[in-house]
Amino acid sequence: MVLARCLTAFACVSAASAQTVWSMGSPWTDLAAVIAAAAPGDIVLLNGMTFPPIVMNKGLTILGPGSIAAGVGTALQSTLTIPAGERAHLSDVGFVPYGIPGFGLLGGHKVVANGRVTFEHCFFHQGVPNNLVVSGDILLNRCSVLGDASSFAQQTVGGMVVQSGYCSLVDCTIRGGNAVFCGGCPSYWIPATVALQVNGGTVAASNTVFIGGSGGLGGVFVSALGSSAVQAAGTSYFADCTLTAGANPAGAPLPHLVGGATTFYARTMFGTTTGPQSNARQLVGLQMSQSLRLGQTSVLTAIAGTGTLLGILAGFDGVVGTHPIVVEPVLAPVTNLVTLTLANPVPGSAVTHALLVPSAPALVGVALFAQAFQLDGVVLRASAAVGSVVR
């Protein structure tokens, strides 16, 4: 796909389309077979249908609405392993566990993503022991990781884990799993899980809510501890986020964030008892009002950390890298990014840019990536990155 570099209104974007569009339904009813037959860059339309868990090892674009659901005789994990030089995009897809109404969860549905993957408006329901585990260059925009631990087959569920690489979260809700009473377990409880566990790599989050799993009271049995919202061992940046630990009926309130010296936050709420907190006020935030859709306008909003020069830039590459004068990871070489807007804002104020997508069917599947940058002395601070596929 060759794209002209004119982003301000999308009017100059042209696509030389070599990809195939696979529309699920007759004759294509087997998603696994379509994934096997498709070539990197192809587009798969789910058309509201439901399919078993998937194994995907190529950079396809999967467009919902649609569901990937565990069931009797299926795997309980979907695995995305994307080779170097390719990126997968999944938009409006729900990953659903195996359950029966009235009985609760019988089997989770864990999603493991490795390589370069963009999830947009996706829902990750109960997985064991976590809903989502990622490594590589992973972008989540307007996604939800749900942490409901209600279960007939008692097991730890909920939350997400970042193992390595770069993970960006924009406008997401991430929940840990609550503790589950288990009379046959050594401590009578399946423990609660954190919303986000960072084992390594770099996480950048903007306008995202993290809620840790809650503990429980066991009556004559011991009680279960709740969980913090975030446990960060890598380098993490939180701008305009909310971090709330789970309820801890077994003892004192838990810390909302457990992190080392490489954890930074700006204008971020820790629970609800205090105002926004910052230990790095110069961090810039980012939001996107809605996914890119034909004939509609999406608004990018950057929240200024300071009153210095701020820019919103965008491009089509979506390759995470570094730049000598940029502190945080940056999408694509700076020379390949197009400036959408520049401003000298008031600290904490919003800088916006509207993106109008023409009603041109050839644009379906085109991916846009955006990031905000703000001058901080002689360096630039980069926001979390957002990616969206035209629908």
N, C-alpha and C positions, 0 to 999 in steps of 0.2 A: 504494500500500500504506500503510494507516494502522496504526500500532503504538501500543498503550498503553505508557506509560513505567514499567514495573515490571520491572526487570532482575534483581533479586536471586535469583529462582528461575525466571524466564521464565514463571511460572504466570499472570501477568497480561498477557502479551503476546497481543494479538489481531490478526488480519490481515484486512483487508477487501480481498480478492484481486481485482484487476482484470487481473492478468497472465495470459498464456497459457503453458501448459507444453507444450513441443514434445519429444516422445520419439523419438529417432532410431531408425530401423528402418522397416519397411514401415508406412505409405507414405512416410515421410520419410527418404530415403536420401541426399539431397544437402544437405550442411551449408550450402553457400553459398546455396542457394535458401531454406533456413530462416532464415538470418541476414537475407536480403533481405526476407523476408515478416514477420519478427517485429517487434514494437514494443518500444521502450525499457521495461525492467523485466521483459520476458518471460524465462522459464527454458527452457534447452535441455539435455536429458539426452543424453549421448553414448552411454550404455549399452555401454561397452567397445569401441566401434567405432573405426575409423581413417579419417581424412578428409584431403584435400589441404590445403595451407596456406590460411589464411583472410585476408580483408580485412573488418574489422568497424568500422563507424562509428556505432554506437549502444550504449547502456548495457545490454547483455544479461548474464544470468547463465548461464555455461556450466559444467555440472556433469559431471565424469567419474565413473568412470574412462573414459578415452578418449585417443586420440592424434591429433595433427595432424602429418602426415608428408609430407616432400618425396619426390618420385619422378620417374620418367620423364615428361617433358612437363608437370611442374608448376612453379609458382614456387618459389624458394628462400628466400622470406621471407613471414612472416605479419605483417600490419600492423594495429594497433589504434589508431584515431583517434577518441577519444570526445569528443563535443561538450560544451560547458559546460552544467552543470546535470544531467549524467548520470554514472553510474559503472558500469563493467563489472566483473564478478566472474568469475574463472576458477578452478575448484577441481578438483584431481586430474586435470590435463591434462598430457600429455607432448608436447613439441615435438621431433620426430625428424628427423634429416637423411636424405639420400639415400645409401644405401650398399648394397653387395652383400657377403654373407658371403664371407670369403676374399680380398676385394679392398680392403676398407676404405671410407673415405669418398669418395664420388664428387661429392657436392654438399652444402653446408651447409644449415642452416635457421635463418636469422636471424629474431629476433622484435623488432619495433619497436613500442613502446607509448607513445602520447601521450595526455594528458588524465588522467582519474581512473580508475585501474585497480587492482584488488586481485587478486593471484595468491596462491593458497593450495595448498600441496602440489603445485606444478607442477614439471616437469623441463624444463630448457632444454639440449638436447644441442648438438652442434657447429653453430656458425654462422660466417659469413664476413663481416668479420674477427672479429666478436664474436657471442656467443650472444644477448645481450639488450642493447638500447639503449633508454633510457627518458627521458622528459621529462614534467613535469606532477606530479600527486599519485599516486605509485605505492607500493603496499604489497605486500611479499613476506613471506609467513608459511610457514615450513616448506618452502621451495623449494630446489632444487638447480640450480646452473649448472655444467655438466660441461665439463671442459677437455681431454678426450682429443684429441690432435692427430693420431692415427694416420690416415694418409690416402694413398690411391692417387693422387688428384688433389691434389698438394701445395698447401696453402693455409693461411694463418693462421686459427686458430679459437680460441674460448674466451674466457671472462670476460664481464663486463658493463660498460656505460658509462652514467653518469648525465650527461645534458646540461644539465638545468635543472630547477627546481621542487623538490619534496620527495620523497625516496625513503626508505622505512623497510624495514629488513630484520630479521626476528626469526626465530631458530632456522633459519637458512639455511646452506647450504654453497656457497661461490662459488669456482670454480677457474679459473685462467688456462690458456691452451693452451701446451703444451710446444713448444720449437723443433723444426722438421722439416727433416731433411737434404734438400737439393734440388740435385742435381749441375748442373742447368742454370741455376741462379740466380747472379747476380753474386757474392754472398758465400757461395754454396753452402748457405745456410740460409734457411728461413722463420723469422723471429724469434719468440721466446716472447712471450706476452701476459700482462699483469697480470690479477689476479682482478677488481679493481674500479678503474675509472678515473673519477674525478669531475672533469668539465670545468666544472661550475658548479652552482648550487643548493645544497641542504642534504641531507645524508645522515645518518640516524640508524640505527645498527645495534646490536642486542642479541643476545647468545648466538649469534653467527654466526661461522663459520670462513671465512677468506679464505686461499687458497693460490695463490701466483704460479706461472707456468709455468716449467719447468726448461729449462736450456740443454742442449747436447750436445757430445760430442767427435767431431771429424771425421777422426781419424787423420792422414793426410798433408795434409788440408785444414784450414783454420782452424776453430776451435771456435766454438760459439754461446753467447752470454750467456744467463743466465736472466733472470727478471723479479722485481721486487718484488711483494708481495701487493697493495698499495694505492698508487695515485698520486692524491692529493687536491688539487685546485685550488679547490674550493668550500669550504663549511663542513661539517665532518664530526664526528660524535660516535660513539664506539665504547665500549659498556659490556659487560663480561664476554665479550669476543670473543677470537679467536685469529687473529693475522696471521703468516703464514709465507711468506717469500720462496722462490722456486723455487731448485733446485740450480744452482750456477754453476761448472761444471767448468773454465770458461775463465779464472777469476780468483778474487779474494777474494769472500767471502760478501756478498750484496747486502743493503741495508737493507730491512726488512720493510715499512716505511711511509715513503712520500715525501710529505710534506705541509707546509703552511705554518703560520702562527701561528693559523689558524682550524681546526686539527685537534685534537680533544680526545679523551681516552680515560681509562677507569677500569677497574681490575681486568682488564686485557687482557694476554694473553700475546703476546710478540713472539718467534716461534720457540719452541724448547723448552729453551733453556739457562738462562733466568732465570725468576723468579717473575712474577706479575701486576704490571703497571706502571700507574701513574696520573699524569696531569698535571692532572686535574680530578676528584678523588676523589668529589665530590658528585654525579656523574652516577648516575642510577638506571637499572637494567636491567629487562627484562620478558621473560617467556616465556609460552607457552600449551601445555599438555600434549598436546592433540590438537585437531583440528577439531571444531566443534560438530556433534553428531549427535543425532538423535531418541532420547530415552530414555537418553542417556549424560551423564556429568559430565566437563567440561573444567576444568582448574585453571589459573588465572592466577597467575603468580609474579613478584613484583617484588623485585629485589635492591637493598637500601638502600645509598645512597652514604654517608650519615651517620646520626646517631641522632635526627634531627629528624622532625617529623610527615610521614608518608608516606600517600598515598591511591591506591587503584586506582579509576579512573572509567571509565564506559562509556556508549555511546550508539549511535544508529542512523544518524547523519548522515554521518560519515566525510568531512567537508569540512575540509581543512587550512587553518588560519588562524593568527592571532597573538592574543596577549592582553598587555596592558601589564605584568602582573606575572609572566608566564611567559617564561623565557629561550628555550627551544626552540619549534619549531612545535607547535601544539596542534590536535587533531582536534575540530572543531565548536566553537561558542561554549561557553565553560565553563558558562554558565547552562543549556545543553541536555544536559550530562553528568550522569549519576546516579552517586553515590558508592557503590561496592560494599563497600569496607572502608577503615578508617583505623587507623593503628598508629604507635607510637613505637618503632621497631626499634633493635636493636643494629647499628652500622655493618657493612655487608657481609652482613647476615643476610637471610633470605627472608621476605617477607610474601605470603600466599596467599589466594586466594578461589576457591571452587568454584562453577561454573555448571552447574546441572542443567537440561537441555533436556527438556521434557515430550514424550511420544510423541504429538504432535499433527501430523498430516500438513500442516495449514495453515501450519506454521512453516517448511516446506522453502523455501529461498530467502531467508529473512530474514537480513540481514547485521547483525552486531554488531561494533562497533569499541571497543577498549579502550586505555588509556594509564595509566601510573603517574606520579604527581607527588610531589615531595618539597620541603619547605620549605628554602630556602637563604638565611638572613637575611631580607630583606624581599621576596625573589622566590621563585618556584617553578621547579624544574628538571623538565622533562618527559622521559619515556623515549621510545624508539622506539614506534611505534603498531602495533597488531596488528588485523587484520580477519579475520573468519571468517563463512562462510555456513552456515546450518543445512542439514544433509544428511539 
